[in-house]
Amino acid sequence: MTAPAIEDLLRELTPQVLGTLVRRNGQFEGCEDAVQEAVLAATTQWPAEGVPDNPRGWLVTVASRRLIDQMRSDHARRERESATATEVVPEDVPDADDTLVLLFLCCHPTLTAASQTALTLRAVGGLTTAEIARAFLVPEATMAARISRAKQRIKAAGSSFGLPDWAEREERLRVVLHVLYLIFNEGYTASSGSELHRADLAREAIRLTRMVHAQLPEDGEVTGLLALMLLTHARRETRTTAAGDLVPLDQQDRTKWDRELIDEGIELVKRSLAGTELGPYQLQASIAATHADAATAEETNWPQVHALYLVLERIAPNPMVTLNRAIALAETEGPLAGLALLSTLDGDERMVGHHRLLSVRAHLLEKTGDMAGAYEHYRRAAKATASIAEQRYLESRASRVILLAADQATKQTNP
């Protein structure tokens, strides 16, 4: 088995092994450390010695021994050691997959969204603290402290390892999906740094969402989220030039979109809409499917996109939804209509100075012929984003409208 294949296998097995240990021993932090040590041992031994016949059992055995060693080193736990320090053989590994239970635990309501995301990537995704820190551009020590605090808060909350009751489970599932959505979005469009996207982070979000979907295949929102990720990720290769410059949706080479992911995503959208309830991820997936259905940007069914955003805005009000609806409205009724809708966001504290609002307004002003206004907003948007790829794109748009404005002035002076 190749090194990349071993890495993929370990990431798949990590939450299963951690779930087994936590269910048996009830100490999340100690078990998580033991599993990480077992995974590290596998990354060095398996490439040289071969993958064992029962890799999951191997990991459980090694992790259990590491946990026992930790317990033996703590004199205050000797009584507990005598009750729990038993060798675990691979045959003793249960078939049950506790990945979903582990996700619920990592998304405990006492944690902040940032801590939920970090802990999910560490415990369920199998990423190292250094990898997570790099993904979110913070020092490793900062991320380590965040993850440690998250574990301590879960311990202090007295959470047991198991699915919550039905009422809480439904609410907690929404948190799980939101965390996976945040991970994917950070991978698809990095909030800062030199790269527009982090494909590895987006793929990890898709992998984790597939796990949830495998256990909850009838849940429309789970299915919708997976569809949304696949349809969006299908465009990844066309979103930047070879030099790393951003390519907007209407200029992307659609023949290079990943048709296999699109086909799977559209099929999932159909399945997600088969139920009686409609949620925000299903609607967003339907919008993504509408874009994927269009062979060219000109063939996009903008009235349908706008209608879907209108429904989304009603069931899940959010300034970003309104902003995206303004783009669709501008395509159906003209840029002035889009600008009028954007003006409703000016009093929203969440959007003040936001680069997305500034850049969309610049784009619509450019469409009206207001090159001076467009230039001002493109420049402000470029300064407001921490993404270098977005900065370069917005600055290039600003330079372009200045040239257009100069050309217009020349024509007016010399008709």
PyMOL commands that set and color helices and strands:
alter all, ss='L'
color gray80, all
select helices_A, chain A and resi 3-25+28-49+55-73+75-84+90-92+99-106+113-124+129-135+140-156+166-188+199-215+220-233+236-238+249-251+254-256+259-272+280-293+297-299+302-315+319-333+335-345+355-368+371-384+388-413
alter helices_A, ss='H'
color red, helices_A
select strands_A, chain A and resi 192-193+386-387
alter strands_A, ss='S'
color yellow, strands_A
deselect
rebuild
show_as cartoon
